[in-house]
């Protein structure tokens, strides 16, 4: 699978929290974000496309 990039702007406090948390869990920050995304419910195709019209991401 090809990897894609994600640029994310967050404040310093949560970024530092993530930087400290990741090594304690023996994971990278990318792995933590991917784990969080994987826990999101799978949207239904019709409902998802209706509620996100015009969304570019």
C-alpha positions in Angstrom: 0.0 0.0 0.0 1.3 3.4 -0.9 1.9 5.8 1.9 0.3 9.3 1.9 1.2 12.3 3.9 -0.9 14.3 6.4 0.0 17.8 7.6 -1.5 18.6 10.9 -1.4 21.8 13.0 -1.9 21.4 16.7 -0.8 23.5 19.6 2.4 22.8 21.4 0.8 21.2 24.5 -0.9 18.3 22.8 2.1 17.8 20.5 4.4 17.5 23.5 1.9 15.1 25.1 1.9 12.9 22.0 5.7 13.0 21.8 6.0 11.8 25.4 3.2 9.3 25.2 4.4 7.5 22.0 7.7 6.1 23.4 6.0 5.0 26.6 3.7 2.9 24.5 6.6 1.8 22.2 4.9 3.3 19.2 5.5 6.1 16.8 3.3 9.1 16.7 2.1 7.9 13.3 1.1 4.6 14.7 -0.9 6.2 17.5 -2.7 8.4 15.0 -3.4 5.4 12.7 -4.7 3.4 15.7 -7.0 6.3 16.6 -8.3 6.5 13.1 -8.9 2.8 12.9 -11.1 3.1 16.0 -13.5 5.5 14.2 -16.7 3.9 13.0 -16.9 3.1 9.3 -19.2 5.6 7.7 -22.0 4.4 5.6 -21.2 5.4 2.0 -24.4 7.4 1.3 -24.5 9.2 4.6 -20.8 10.0 4.5 -20.9 11.5 1.1 -24.0 13.6 1.9 -22.6 15.1 5.1 -19.1 15.8 3.7 -20.0 17.5 0.4 -17.4 20.0 -0.5 -14.8 18.5 1.9 -11.4 18.4 0.2 -9.8 15.9 2.6 
